[in-house]
């Protein structure tokens, strides 16, 4: 039992400063002193001052509690902070990463409960996946799915439990190397198929099972299969792509087969396509690569509204097929890129590219292996809106000094590229950087307001 005869301890009244509130007084101590020393007139005056301070503090705290920002403003603040963290100009500490995942610091979720619930969708929106955290990420999604499935949903409940996999909009698996199986990738696609918008396939573990599961991602807008090392059956891929009505960007795999079989089945109508179009209807960015044949280009017409076209690793396409593609969609192209290797092209196969896509072209990458000096000297080659040009080179002995700096200088002086501001030239082209021809080119280009960059 407690000793009731023991005298009570008296605590001296004090005031402490609280940020945003001011000086706060211990109310319990004030009440105890008022009951013990109520007969002292000096103490009574002191207690009146303390009581006024307490009442003012209580009023201020009550008014401050009402000034709470709405959740929409908190969401705007978090979005601004995340954009600030991902901006190289404002955040010099931003880590260099090759993936498209945003940097989202988990410390924002530790501020309060409201910030935690606001940060959960942002943390899972574009996850940064590597070989170290990939399996843990899948385990979290599996356990969350099973737990939410076992929760009994009452009709009276307004708030239903959310599922973490529904927040995933971007899956960038480009950094996943030898870390997953085909079944794991398929399970991940099935979990995130509801709201998945962008998917970048891994280098390995992407086979027929994953390709079949990919059909359930109806909201897909960006699909990049360029890193896939396994051979992909085009006869199975294109019927799946035709169901993606919202798809805007497509990159085909570098290794594929059954292209002629696909063209034959499309001609004989053995495979049904919506509106008899083999390509998705809303494509704007296409990367052609793999074992695409000339018959496939003749039969399966490219989309008309393309804005960006990249051709690389196409060992079976000749210049006739490339000009057929440009003849169909060259008027709307804003960016075109030719990348090595294109083994069936001659040394001057790409000289006439500007005749097919010169009106709206703003960015261009051309191979020095497949152009001659007439690409710059022909008077019919005119690109009024071209702003960026990249001249690439494989570096083989037969390509050295194939293009002279004076060829580009003459084209600039004759005003064939009036809007050109950036010129990137490969060092493998074999130019002498200390020659007078290079100095003339730099002088003419600087007078136009442009810059020249030499790269490897």
C-alpha positions as CSV (number, residue, x, y, z in Angstrom):
1,X,0.0,0.0,0.0
2,X,1.1,3.5,-0.6
3,X,2.1,5.7,2.3
4,X,-0.8,8.2,2.5
5,X,0.9,10.1,5.3
6,X,3.8,10.9,3.1
7,X,3.8,14.6,2.2
8,X,3.1,15.4,-1.5
9,X,5.9,16.7,-3.6
10,X,5.5,20.2,-4.9
11,X,6.8,21.2,-8.3
12,X,7.8,24.7,-9.1
13,X,5.7,26.1,-11.9
14,X,7.6,26.6,-15.2
15,X,7.0,27.7,-18.7
16,X,8.5,26.0,-21.8
17,X,8.7,27.2,-25.3
18,X,7.0,25.1,-28.0
19,X,7.6,25.9,-31.7
20,X,4.5,27.2,-33.4
21,X,2.6,27.6,-30.0
22,X,4.7,29.8,-27.8
23,X,5.2,29.5,-24.0
24,X,3.3,26.6,-22.5
25,X,2.6,26.4,-18.7
26,X,2.2,23.2,-16.7
27,X,-1.6,23.3,-15.8
28,X,-1.4,20.5,-13.3
29,X,1.2,22.3,-11.3
30,X,-0.8,25.5,-11.3
31,X,-3.8,23.8,-9.9
32,X,-1.9,22.1,-7.1
33,X,-0.3,25.4,-6.0
34,X,-3.6,27.2,-6.1
35,X,-5.1,24.6,-3.7
36,X,-2.1,24.7,-1.3
37,X,-1.2,28.3,-1.3
38,X,-4.5,30.0,-2.0
39,X,-4.2,32.3,1.1
40,X,-1.1,34.2,-0.1
41,X,-2.2,37.4,-1.9
42,X,1.1,37.7,-3.8
43,X,0.7,34.1,-4.9
44,X,-2.8,34.8,-6.0
45,X,-1.7,37.5,-8.3
46,X,0.9,35.3,-9.7
47,X,-1.6,32.6,-10.3
48,X,-3.9,35.0,-12.1
49,X,-1.1,35.8,-14.6
50,X,-0.4,32.1,-15.1
51,X,-4.1,31.4,-15.7
52,X,-4.3,34.1,-18.3
53,X,-1.3,32.6,-20.0
54,X,-2.8,29.2,-20.0
55,X,-6.1,30.4,-21.4
56,X,-4.3,32.2,-24.2
57,X,-2.2,29.1,-25.0
58,X,-5.3,26.9,-25.1
59,X,-7.1,29.3,-27.4
60,X,-4.1,29.5,-29.7
61,X,-3.6,25.8,-29.8
62,X,-7.3,25.3,-30.6
63,X,-7.2,27.8,-33.4
64,X,-4.0,26.3,-34.8
65,X,-5.4,22.8,-34.8
66,X,-8.2,24.0,-37.1
67,X,-5.7,25.3,-39.7
68,X,-4.9,22.0,-41.3
69,X,-4.1,21.9,-45.0
70,X,-6.3,19.6,-47.2
71,X,-4.9,16.4,-48.5
72,X,-4.8,17.7,-52.0
73,X,-2.3,20.3,-51.1
74,X,-0.2,17.7,-49.3
75,X,-0.2,15.6,-52.4
76,X,0.9,18.6,-54.5
77,X,3.7,19.3,-52.1
78,X,4.9,15.7,-52.3
79,X,4.7,15.7,-56.1
80,X,6.8,18.9,-56.2
81,X,9.4,17.4,-53.8
82,X,9.7,14.2,-55.9
83,X,10.1,16.3,-59.1
84,X,12.7,18.4,-57.4
85,X,14.6,15.2,-56.4
86,X,14.6,14.0,-60.0
87,X,15.7,17.2,-61.6
88,X,19.4,17.4,-62.4
89,X,19.5,21.2,-62.5
90,X,18.0,21.6,-59.0
91,X,19.3,18.4,-57.3
92,X,23.0,17.9,-57.9
93,X,23.0,14.9,-55.6
94,X,20.7,13.0,-58.0
95,X,22.2,9.5,-58.6
96,X,22.9,8.5,-62.1
97,X,20.7,5.6,-63.2
98,X,19.9,4.0,-66.5
99,X,16.3,3.1,-65.6
100,X,13.2,5.2,-66.0
101,X,12.2,4.8,-62.4
102,X,11.8,8.0,-60.4
103,X,13.8,8.7,-57.3
104,X,11.3,8.6,-54.4
105,X,12.8,8.9,-50.9
106,X,11.0,6.7,-48.3
107,X,11.7,9.3,-45.6
108,X,8.7,11.3,-46.8
109,X,6.4,8.5,-45.6
110,X,7.8,8.9,-42.0
111,X,6.5,12.4,-41.4
112,X,3.0,11.5,-40.3
113,X,0.2,9.1,-41.1
114,X,-1.3,11.3,-43.8
115,X,2.1,11.5,-45.6
116,X,2.4,7.7,-45.3
117,X,-0.9,7.0,-47.1
118,X,0.0,9.6,-49.7
119,X,3.4,8.1,-50.3
120,X,2.4,4.5,-50.8
121,X,1.0,5.0,-54.3
122,X,4.1,7.1,-55.2
123,X,6.5,4.5,-53.9
124,X,5.0,1.8,-56.0
125,X,4.2,3.9,-59.1
126,X,7.6,3.6,-60.7
127,X,9.7,1.2,-58.5
128,X,13.4,1.2,-58.9
129,X,14.1,-2.5,-59.4
130,X,17.5,-4.1,-59.4
131,X,18.8,-7.6,-59.0
132,X,19.1,-7.1,-55.2
133,X,15.5,-6.0,-54.4
134,X,13.6,-7.8,-57.3
135,X,12.7,-10.9,-55.4
136,X,11.7,-9.0,-52.3
137,X,9.5,-6.8,-54.4
138,X,7.6,-9.8,-55.7
139,X,7.3,-11.3,-52.2
140,X,5.7,-8.0,-51.0
141,X,3.2,-8.0,-53.8
142,X,2.3,-11.7,-53.2
143,X,1.8,-11.3,-49.5
144,X,-0.2,-8.2,-49.9
145,X,-2.5,-9.8,-52.5
146,X,-3.1,-12.8,-50.3
147,X,-3.8,-10.7,-47.2
148,X,-6.2,-8.4,-48.9
149,X,-8.0,-11.4,-50.5
150,X,-8.7,-12.9,-47.1
151,X,-10.2,-9.7,-45.7
152,X,-14.0,-9.9,-45.6
153,X,-15.5,-7.0,-47.4
154,X,-18.6,-5.6,-45.8
155,X,-21.1,-3.7,-47.9
156,X,-21.4,-1.0,-45.2
157,X,-17.7,-0.3,-45.3
158,X,-16.9,2.8,-47.3
159,X,-13.1,2.3,-47.4
160,X,-12.0,-0.9,-49.1
161,X,-8.4,-2.2,-48.7
162,X,-6.1,-1.2,-51.5
163,X,-3.8,-3.5,-53.3
164,X,-0.2,-2.5,-53.8
165,X,0.1,-4.0,-57.3
166,X,-2.7,-1.7,-58.6
167,X,-0.4,1.3,-58.0
168,X,2.3,0.0,-60.3
169,X,2.3,2.0,-63.6
170,X,5.8,1.5,-64.8
171,X,7.9,-1.7,-64.7
172,X,11.5,-1.2,-65.8
173,X,13.2,-4.6,-65.6
174,X,16.3,-3.5,-67.7
175,X,18.5,-3.9,-64.6
176,X,17.3,-7.5,-63.9
177,X,19.9,-9.9,-65.2
178,X,19.8,-13.6,-64.3
179,X,17.7,-12.8,-61.3
180,X,14.3,-14.2,-62.2
181,X,12.6,-17.1,-63.9
182,X,10.1,-17.0,-66.7
183,X,7.3,-17.9,-64.3
184,X,8.2,-15.1,-62.0
185,X,8.1,-12.5,-64.7
186,X,4.8,-13.9,-65.8
187,X,3.4,-13.7,-62.3
188,X,4.6,-10.1,-61.9
189,X,2.9,-9.1,-65.2
190,X,-0.3,-10.8,-64.0
191,X,-0.2,-9.0,-60.7
192,X,0.3,-5.5,-62.2
193,X,-1.8,-5.9,-65.3
194,X,-4.6,-3.7,-64.1
195,X,-2.9,-0.3,-64.4
196,X,0.4,-1.1,-66.1
197,X,1.2,1.7,-68.6
198,X,4.9,1.1,-69.4
199,X,6.9,-2.1,-69.5
200,X,10.6,-2.6,-70.3
201,X,11.4,-6.3,-70.6
202,X,14.5,-7.9,-69.0
203,X,17.4,-9.3,-70.9
204,X,16.6,-12.9,-69.8
205,X,13.6,-14.8,-68.5
206,X,11.1,-13.5,-71.0
207,X,9.6,-16.4,-73.0
208,X,6.3,-17.6,-74.3
209,X,4.7,-17.7,-70.9
210,X,5.5,-14.0,-70.3
211,X,4.3,-13.2,-73.8
212,X,1.0,-14.9,-73.2
213,X,0.5,-13.0,-69.9
214,X,1.3,-9.7,-71.6
215,X,-2.1,-9.9,-73.4
216,X,-3.9,-9.0,-70.2
217,X,-2.2,-5.6,-70.0
218,X,-4.9,-3.7,-71.9
219,X,-3.8,-0.2,-70.7
220,X,-0.2,-0.6,-72.0
221,X,1.2,2.5,-73.7
222,X,4.9,1.8,-73.9
223,X,6.4,-1.7,-74.6
224,X,10.1,-2.1,-75.0
225,X,11.4,-5.6,-75.9
226,X,14.7,-4.5,-77.3
227,X,16.8,-6.0,-74.5
228,X,15.4,-9.5,-74.8
229,X,18.1,-11.9,-75.7
230,X,15.9,-14.9,-76.4
231,X,14.4,-15.4,-79.8
232,X,10.8,-14.1,-79.9
233,X,8.2,-15.7,-82.3
234,X,6.7,-12.8,-84.3
235,X,3.8,-15.0,-85.3
236,X,2.7,-15.0,-81.6
237,X,3.9,-11.4,-80.8
238,X,1.9,-9.4,-83.3
239,X,-1.5,-10.9,-82.6
240,X,-0.9,-9.9,-79.0
241,X,0.1,-6.4,-79.9
242,X,-3.0,-5.8,-82.0
243,X,-5.1,-5.8,-78.8
244,X,-3.3,-2.9,-77.3
245,X,-5.4,0.0,-78.5
246,X,-3.6,2.6,-76.3
247,X,-0.1,1.5,-77.3
248,X,2.0,4.5,-78.5
249,X,5.6,3.3,-78.3
250,X,6.9,-0.1,-79.4
251,X,10.4,-1.5,-79.6
252,X,10.7,-4.9,-81.2
253,X,13.3,-7.5,-80.0
254,X,16.7,-7.8,-81.6
255,X,16.3,-11.5,-82.1
256,X,13.2,-12.9,-83.7
257,X,11.9,-15.6,-86.1
258,X,8.9,-16.6,-88.2
259,X,8.6,-13.2,-89.9
260,X,7.8,-14.8,-93.3
261,X,5.2,-17.1,-91.6
262,X,3.5,-14.0,-90.1
263,X,3.4,-12.3,-93.4
264,X,1.9,-15.4,-95.0
265,X,-0.7,-15.8,-92.3
266,X,-1.6,-12.2,-92.5
267,X,-2.1,-12.4,-96.3
268,X,-4.2,-15.5,-96.2
269,X,-6.2,-14.2,-93.2
270,X,-5.3,-17.2,-91.0
271,X,-4.8,-14.8,-88.1
272,X,-7.6,-12.3,-87.3
273,X,-6.6,-8.6,-86.7
274,X,-8.8,-5.7,-85.8
275,X,-9.6,-3.6,-88.9
276,X,-7.2,-5.8,-90.9
277,X,-4.2,-3.8,-89.5
278,X,-1.3,-5.7,-88.1
279,X,0.1,-2.7,-86.2
280,X,-1.7,-1.1,-83.2
281,X,-3.7,1.9,-84.4
282,X,-2.2,4.6,-82.2
283,X,1.5,4.0,-82.6
284,X,3.7,7.1,-82.6
285,X,7.2,5.6,-81.8
286,X,8.5,2.4,-83.4
287,X,11.9,0.7,-83.2
288,X,12.4,-1.8,-86.0
289,X,14.9,-4.5,-85.2
290,X,15.4,-8.2,-85.5
291,X,14.9,-10.5,-88.5
292,X,12.3,-8.4,-90.3
293,X,12.2,-9.3,-94.0
294,X,11.4,-7.3,-97.2
295,X,8.2,-9.3,-97.8
296,X,7.0,-8.3,-94.3
297,X,7.5,-4.6,-95.1
298,X,5.7,-5.0,-98.5
299,X,2.7,-6.6,-97.0
300,X,2.4,-5.2,-93.5
301,X,2.2,-1.5,-94.0
302,X,3.6,0.8,-91.3
303,X,1.3,3.1,-89.4
304,X,0.7,6.5,-91.0
305,X,0.9,8.8,-87.9
306,X,4.4,7.9,-86.8
307,X,6.5,10.6,-85.2
308,X,9.6,8.7,-84.3
309,X,11.3,5.9,-86.2
310,X,14.4,3.9,-85.3
311,X,15.9,1.2,-87.5
312,X,18.7,-0.9,-86.0
313,X,19.9,-4.6,-86.1
314,X,17.9,-5.2,-89.2
315,X,20.2,-7.5,-91.2
316,X,17.7,-8.5,-93.8
317,X,16.3,-5.1,-94.9
318,X,17.6,-3.4,-98.0
319,X,17.3,0.2,-99.1
320,X,14.1,-0.4,-101.1
321,X,12.2,-1.5,-98.0
322,X,13.5,1.5,-96.0
323,X,12.3,3.9,-98.7
324,X,8.9,2.2,-98.7
325,X,8.6,2.8,-95.0
326,X,9.6,6.5,-95.4
327,X,7.3,6.9,-98.4
328,X,4.3,5.9,-96.2
329,X,5.1,7.8,-93.0
330,X,7.9,10.2,-93.8
331,X,5.7,13.3,-93.9
332,X,4.8,13.0,-90.2
333,X,8.2,12.0,-88.8
334,X,9.8,14.3,-86.3
335,X,12.7,12.0,-85.4
336,X,14.5,9.3,-87.4
337,X,17.5,7.2,-86.3
338,X,19.6,4.7,-88.2
339,X,21.8,2.6,-86.0
340,X,24.6,0.1,-86.9
341,X,24.5,-2.7,-88.1
342,X,22.4,-2.5,-91.3
343,X,24.4,-5.0,-93.3
344,X,22.3,-5.1,-96.5
345,X,22.7,-1.4,-97.2
346,X,25.2,-0.1,-99.7
347,X,27.7,2.7,-99.1
348,X,25.3,5.3,-100.5
349,X,21.9,3.8,-99.7
350,X,20.7,6.5,-97.3
351,X,21.6,9.5,-99.5
352,X,18.0,10.3,-100.4
353,X,16.5,10.1,-96.9
354,X,15.8,13.9,-96.7
355,X,13.7,13.7,-99.9
356,X,11.1,11.6,-98.0
357,X,11.1,13.2,-94.6
358,X,12.3,16.8,-94.7
359,X,9.2,19.0,-93.8
360,X,8.6,18.1,-90.1
361,X,12.0,16.4,-89.3
362,X,13.6,17.9,-86.1
363,X,16.1,15.2,-85.0
364,X,18.2,12.8,-87.1
365,X,20.8,10.1,-86.6
366,X,22.6,8.9,-89.8
367,X,25.3,6.4,-90.4
368,X,28.4,7.5,-92.2
369,X,28.8,4.0,-93.5
370,X,25.7,4.3,-95.7
371,X,25.9,7.9,-97.0
372,X,28.2,9.7,-99.3
373,X,29.1,13.4,-99.8
374,X,26.0,13.9,-102.0
375,X,23.9,13.6,-98.8
376,X,25.1,17.2,-98.1
377,X,25.9,18.5,-101.5
378,X,22.7,17.6,-103.4
379,X,20.6,20.8,-103.8
380,X,17.3,18.9,-103.5
381,X,18.2,17.9,-99.9
382,X,16.7,20.5,-97.7
383,X,15.6,20.2,-94.0
384,X,14.1,23.5,-92.8
385,X,13.2,22.3,-89.3
386,X,16.1,20.0,-88.5
387,X,17.6,21.0,-85.1
388,X,19.8,18.1,-84.1
389,X,22.0,15.8,-86.3
390,X,24.1,12.8,-85.2
391,X,26.6,11.4,-87.6
392,X,27.6,7.9,-86.5
393,X,30.3,5.6,-87.8
394,X,31.3,2.0,-87.3
395,X,35.0,2.8,-87.5
396,X,36.0,0.3,-90.2
397,X,38.9,1.1,-92.4
398,X,36.8,1.6,-95.5
399,X,34.8,4.4,-93.9
400,X,37.7,6.7,-92.9
401,X,37.6,10.2,-94.6
402,X,34.5,9.1,-96.5
403,X,32.9,12.5,-95.6
404,X,34.9,15.7,-95.6
405,X,34.2,18.6,-93.3
406,X,33.9,20.9,-96.3
407,X,30.8,18.9,-97.4
408,X,28.9,20.0,-94.2
409,X,30.3,23.5,-94.4
410,X,29.0,24.0,-98.0
411,X,25.6,22.7,-96.9
412,X,25.5,25.2,-94.0
413,X,26.7,28.1,-96.2
414,X,24.0,27.3,-98.8
415,X,21.4,27.4,-96.0
416,X,20.1,23.8,-96.5
417,X,19.9,23.3,-92.7
418,X,18.8,26.7,-91.4
419,X,17.5,25.5,-88.0
420,X,20.4,23.2,-87.2
421,X,21.8,24.0,-83.7
422,X,23.5,20.7,-82.5
423,X,25.8,18.6,-84.5
424,X,27.3,15.4,-82.9
425,X,30.0,13.7,-84.9
426,X,31.7,10.4,-84.1
427,X,35.5,10.4,-83.6
428,X,35.7,7.2,-85.7
429,X,35.0,9.2,-88.8
430,X,38.7,9.9,-89.0
431,X,38.9,13.7,-89.1
432,X,41.9,15.7,-88.0
433,X,40.7,17.9,-85.3
434,X,43.6,20.4,-85.8
435,X,43.0,21.0,-89.5
436,X,41.8,24.2,-91.1
437,X,38.8,22.5,-92.5
438,X,37.5,21.8,-89.0
439,X,38.1,25.4,-88.0
440,X,36.1,26.6,-91.0
441,X,33.2,24.3,-90.1
442,X,33.2,25.5,-86.5
443,X,33.3,29.1,-87.5
444,X,30.4,28.8,-90.0
445,X,28.4,26.7,-87.5
446,X,28.9,29.2,-84.6
447,X,27.8,32.1,-86.9
448,X,24.5,30.1,-87.3
449,X,24.2,29.8,-83.5
450,X,25.0,26.1,-83.2
451,X,27.5,23.9,-81.4
452,X,29.6,20.9,-82.5
453,X,30.3,17.9,-80.3
454,X,32.8,15.1,-80.9
455,X,32.0,11.8,-79.3
456,X,33.1,8.2,-79.4
